[in-house]
Amino acid sequence: MGDLGLANVRVEVYDGVGFVAFATTDGSGSYVLAGLADGTYTVRVVSATIGDSDTPPAAGYNLGFSTALAEQTYERDGLADNGAAGALGGGDTMLSDVDTAPGAGVGDTNVTVVMAGGVGVSGVDFGFSYNLIVNTRNAGQGSLRQFMQNANAVAGANASQFNIPSDSDPFGRPADPNFIAGVAAIGPTSSLPAINDGSTQIDGVTQTLNVGDTNAGVFGTGDFVGVDGFALSNVEAPEIQIADGASLGTGLAVSAADAVVRGIAIYGFGNTPSDPEADIVVDSTSGALIEQNLIGTSASGFTDPGAGARSGNYNLLLSGSTGGTLRNNLIGFNAYRDAVHLELSTGWLVEDNECRSAGLLDTVGDCLVLLEGSSGNTVRENLLANARGNGIDVLFASNNNVIDNNTILLNGVGAGESSGVRVSCDFWQGCANQSTGNVISANLISENLGAGVRITQSGNTGNTITRNAIFDNGSLGIDLNQSGDDFGLFHCRALGARTVKGNYV
């Protein structure tokens, strides 16, 4: 909203007995309450009557005018700014102002004003924002859910501002009851709304900037990857955690262009392995940016959260989406399926991520899958390790992908699918939908249970394997047919146009 003055907002006055009067703001956001005697009053803004040029309020008090509900950011009692004294999020960040109907109580968006000597008080001002997240509640004013509803209702780019009070809150507010060990833990008890408005940002880094680095440290291996030794970034320990609170399917669903998910830990979602569920789903949209997150683990560390808390399905499902970026995340420790699963998705850049222990209860859970025409993607400078299935699986007409300078090791521990990298066709349909034109270059591929690189069946032609370091795998270094043909170090057969050159095997 910026500093826009808002019309048609209801402002109420209470004294020590109860409701006194109300006024409605004019086009500039100004209001006048005349004829009050000297005394101490509480002035309240009824939050549900606030709108902006995109979502104007209905006449009077009407909770149904919009799903949007702004949260208080500022107040002035006519004498001094009171923001630093606790106005950010209202008097109690865990309360929602709409719990009190008009004229029935002072609510949670108010300020105390003293009138004396027959002189009125001017400049009793309030500020509100649709983007402020100040509590860990499942719903209501100032919650993550409310921000997402606001973003969908209010046109234009909407970027979250997390400002949840800790036990050393810079604004002097009481600590949120779910702010534990430096982390604000949000546990939705019903599915969060999908992100449907373009350029919406869920940005946990703002919690660090606004409240402080209460969960200090970094996670991840932070080593070097690929033949060319690119530095793998660590991920800052996040202050915001979103964990499944009620056996829910999907954590965050992104269905709008240019959305951003940054700086959070999210885990525990996807409880039906047969359904398309995940901690984060990006579906039928473009330009998503997912970065600096822990996906599949808590904010306390990049480790297995335990049998009762694991994500049951994919960590990330990227379906029918284009032109996105997945970078600098720590991903893994799900129970079933793949950690990162792209289907019918093109033009993604997947870089500088660490994936570990995909499909802990599965035999074929891969770290990363490119499936069903997921073509023209670039997968580079990642660490993919300890998956129960393949490190990377490219299959079913997924063409012209570049897999470059990754470290791929110790995969196949479930003994179902066991390659470092596999390129395959649709073997259920007689190897229809071959995968061609993929480039596998400059990867370090080691200690996988099966082949280092396996290209199955005769139809998957035109793939290039070059400049890789492939060693100490349990089967063939490079297998250009079925993994059971023989177990020599290197095996090639004339099975169509492929390029294999310059590899260290």
N, C-alpha and C positions, 0 to 999 in steps of 0.2 A: 504493500500500500504506500510505501514511502511516507511522506509527511502530509498526505492528502487529508484535508478536512472532510469529515463524513456527515452527510445529512441523514435525518430521520432516525437517529440513534436515541434511545430512551435513556435519560439520566435521572436517577432517583435520589431523594434525600430522606434520611431517617434521623430521628433523635433518640433519646434514651428510652422512649416509650414504644416507638414503632415508626411505620411509614408516615411521611409528612406530605410529600408532593413529588411531582415529576415534571420534566420538561423534555422537549424533543429538539434535537440540534437542527440548525438551519443549513443552508447550502455550503457554508464555510466551516461547519463543524462546531459553531458557537451555540451556547445555550444560556438562558437566564432563568434563575429561580428567585422571584421577587417576594417581598413581604414577610421574610423570615425574621423572627425575633433573635436577639443575642442568645448565644448558646453554642454547644458543641454538637456538630452534626457529622453523620457519615454520608458521603456522596458516593453513589454507586452507578457504574455504567452497566446496563443490561447487555451482556456480550452477544446474546442471540439476535439482537436488533442491529448489529454491525454488518454492513455490507460495503462493497466498493463498486466502482463503475462496471465491473464484470458481473457481480452478483448482488444487485441492489436488494435491500430488505423489503419485505412486504410491510404494509401499513400495520403499525402496532407491533405487539410481541407475537412472533410466530416462529416457533422452532422449526417448522417445516419449510421455511423459505429457501433454504439451501443446506447442503451437507457441510458447508464451511462454517467454522467457528474460530474466531481469532482469540489469541491469548494476550494478556496484558504485558507490556514491555516497560511502561513508564508512568509515573504519576507526579503531580505537583499540587501541593495543598494551598497554592496562592502565595506562599512565602518562599519555599525552597523546593528544589528537585528532591524527590523521595526514592528515586530508582535504586540507589545503593542501599536503601534501608529495607529492601525486600519486595518492591513492587514488581520485579521481574518474575512473571508467573502468578501474580496475585498474592494475596496474603498467605496462602498455603499452596505450594505447587501441586500437591496431590489432589486438590479440590477442583471441581468444575463449576463455574459460575452458574451454569444453567440448571444446577440442582435446586436453585431457589427461584421461584417464579416471581414476576414483577410485583412489587408491593408486598412481598411475603417475607422479606429478609434482606440483609445487607449483602449477601452473596460473597464472592471472592475477588471482585474487581472494584475496589473502593479506596477512599482516602478520608482521613479525619480532618475536618475544617472547624476552626474556632472563630466565631463572630463576637465582637465586643464593641462597646461604645457606640452602638448604632451605626457602625460603618460596615458596609458589605465587603466581601472578599472576592477579588477578581483573579483570573488566571488559574482556576482549578482545572487542570488539564490531565488528559489521559492519552496514552499511546498503546496501540495494539498491532499485532503481527499475525499473519496466517502461517508463518514459517517456523515459529518457535516451538521447540520440544523441551519441556521442563520437568517431565516426570516419566516413570516407568509403567504407568497404568496401562491396562489393556485397551482402554478407550476413554474418551472425554477430552475436555479442553486441555491443551498442552501435551497430548500424548502423540506417539509415533503414528498411530492409526488416524488421529485427527489431522495431523499434518498431511498424510496421504490423501484423505478425503478433501482437505482444503486444496491441495495441488490439483486434484482432478476437477474441482469446482471453479477455481479461480484461473482464468486464462493467463497465458504467458509463462515464462520460466519461473519455477519455484524451487528454491534451494533451502534445504533444512538448516536450521540453526539449533543444534543441540546445546542445551544449557541446563543440564540436570544437576541439582546441588549435591555436592559431596560433603564429607564430614569436615572439610576445611573450605567451605564455599566462600569465594571472594566477595559475594554480595550479602553474606551473613544469613542466608536462608537455612532452615533446618535441612539436614541431609535427607535425601530420598531413602525410604526404607529398603529399597532394593539396590542401593549403592553399597556394594560389598567388595572389600579387598581392592579398591580402586576402580571398580567396574560398575557401570549402570546396567543392570540386567533386566531386559525386557522379555517377558514370556507371554506372548499372545495366547489367549484362550479360545479364539475363533480366528478364522482366516483373515489376514489383512487384505484390504482392497488392492487390486492390481493398479500399477502405475499406468494411467491412461493419458496423461497430459505430457506433451513433449518437453524435453529439457528439464524434467524434474530431477533433483539431486537428493539422494539420501547420503549425507556426508558426515560420518562419525568423527572426522578430523576436527570439525567445528567444536565438538565437546572439549577436545584438548586445548584448542585456541581460546575458548570462552571460560573454561573452569580450571584448566591446568592439566599437566601430565601426571595423572593420579595412578596410572598403570605403566610405570616406566620400564624401559627395556625393549629389546628387539628379539624376534623369533626367526627361525629358518637357518638353513645350513650356511648360507652366505659364502659359498666356495666359488670355484670357477667351473664353467661348463663348456662342452663342445671341444672339438679339436683345436679351435683357435683360442680357447681359454678366456671366454667372456666372463666378467664378474657377475655373479648371481646376487641380487640385492636381498638384504634382510627386509622384514616387515615390522614396522613399529607396533608394539603391543597396543591394541585398541582400548579405548575407554567405554565403548558401546558394544553390548552383546545382545543378540536376538536369538533366543532359544525356544524351541517348540514347547508350548505349555499345555497342549491338550491333544496329542496324537494327530497333528494337522498334516496336510499333504504338502503344500508349497509354502516356503517362508516368504520370499519376495518375488512377485510376478511382475515382469516388465513388459508392457505392451505398447509403449510409446517411443517415438524416435528420440535419440540423443539423451537418453536417461543415464544417470551416473549413480553407481553404488560404490562408496569409498569408505575405507577406514573403519570397518566394523568386524566383529566376529559373529558368524551365524552358523547354527548347527541344529541337528536333531529332527529336521523335517523329512518328508518323504517316507511315510510309514507303510505304503503299499507298493512293494517292489514291482508289481505288474503294471502300475499306472505311471503316466508321465509326470512324476512329482520330483521336486528337488528343493534344496535350500534356496537356490535362485533359479528362476526360469526366465529366459528372454525369448519371447515368442512373437514371430511375425512382425518384426520391426527392424529399424536400422540405427546404426551409430551409437550403440550402447557402449559405455565405458565402465568396466568393473576392475577396480584396482585397490591395492593395499589392504586387502581383506584376509581374514582367516575364515575359510569356508570348510565346514565339517568339524571344527574344533571350537573350544571355548576361548575366551579372551585371556585365559591364564597360561596358555602355551600351545604349541603345535604338536599335540600328542593325542593319542586315542582317548576320547572322552568316556569310554567304557560301554559295555554291552547295552545298558539301559538308556544311554543318551546318544548313541550314534545316529547319524542321518541314515534313514533306512533305504533310500533310493539314490539317485544321482546327487552329487554335490552341486553341479551346474548343468543345466539343460538349455542348450542354445538351439532353438527350433525355428526353422523358416526365417532366420534373421540374417541381416547382411551388414557388412562394413563395421563390425564392432571391434572393440579392443579389450583383451583380457590380459592384464599385466601386473606383475609384482604382487601376486597373491600366494598364499599357502593353502593348499587344497588337498583333502583326502580324508581317510579314516571312516568312510561310509561303510555300511554293512553289506549292501548289495548294489549291483550295477556299476557303472563307470563313474569316475570322479568328474571328468569333463566330457560331455556328450554333445557333439554337433550333429544335427540331422537337417538336411535340406538348407544348410546355412553356408553362405559364401562371403568371401572377402574379409574374414576375420583375421586379426593379428593376435596371436597368442605368444607372449614373450615374457621372459624373466619371472616365470612362475615356478613354484616347487610343488610337485604332486607326490604324495606318499600313501602307500597302503590302501589303495582303492579296492573295494569289494571284500572286506575282511571276512565275510561269511559266504562269499561267492567262490566259484572256480574260474570265472571268465570276466570278472570285473577289471576293466582296463583303466589306466591313468587318463588316456585321451583317445576318443573315437571320432573319426570323420566318416559319416554314414549317409547313404542315400542321396548322392549328388551334392555332398558338401565339398565344393570345389573352389579353387582359387584362394585357399586359405594359406597363411604363413604361420608356421609353428617353429619358433627359433629361441635359442638361448634359455631353455627350460631344463629343470632337473625332474626326471620322471622315474620313480623308484618304488620297488616293493609291492607293485600291484599284484593281485592274485592272478590276473590275466596278462595281456600284453601291455607293454609300455605305451605304444601308439598303435592303433588299428585303423587302417584306411580301407574302406570296403563299400561295395554296392554302388558303382559308378561315381565314386568320389575322385575327381580328376584334377590334375594340374595344381596340386598342393605342393608347397615347399616345406620340407622338414630339415632344418639347418642348425647345426652347432648346438644340439641338445646333448645332455648326458642322460643315457637311458640304461639303467642297471638294476639287477636283482629283481627283475619282474618274472612272472609266471609261477609264483610260489604256490598257487592253487592247483597247479598241474593240469588245468583244463586247456587254457590257451597260454602259450609260454614264450612268445617271441619278444625281442626288444621292439622291433617294428614289423608289422605284418601288413601286406597289401593284398586285398582279396576281392573276389567277385561274389555274386549271389549264388553260393554253392547249393542252396535249396532249390534253385531253378536251373540246374545244369550249368552253372557258372555264367548265367546271363548278367548283364550290368557290370561289365569289367571295369576295373579302376586303372586308368592310364594317365600317362604324362606327369606322374608325380616325381619329384626330385628329392632324394634322400642324400644329404651332403654334409660332410664335416661333423658328423655326430660321433660321440664316444659311446660305444655300445658294448657293455661288458656284463658278465656274470648273470645273464638271464638264463632261466632254466632250459629253454629251447634254443632255437636259432637266433642269431643276432638280428639278421634281416631275413624275412621270409616273404616271397612273392608266390602266391598259390595259384595253381591251375595254369593252363596254357593261354587263357584269354587275356590275362592282365599284362598287356604289352605296352611298350613305350615308356616304361619307368626307368629312371636313372639312379644308380647307386654310385656315389663318387666321393673320394677324399675322406671316408670314414675310418675311424680306428675301431676295429671289431675284434674282441679277444675274450678268452676265458668264458665263453658261453657253453651251455650244456649240450648243444647240438651243433649243427653247421654254423659256420660264421655267416655265410650268405647262402640261403637255400632258395633255388629258383624253381622248385616244384613242391612236392609233398615232403613234409618234414621227416617222414619215415623212409625215404628212399635210401639213404645211407647216413652214417654219422661221421664221415670224413670232415676234415677241416673246411674244405671248400668244394662246392658241388655245383656244376653248371650243366644244363642240357639245352639243346636247341628248341626252345619253346616260344619262339616269337621274338619280336624286336625288343631288346632290353639293352641298356648300357651299364656295364659294370667296369669301372676303371679307377685306378689311383687309390684304392682302399688298402689300409693296413689290416691284414687278417691273420 
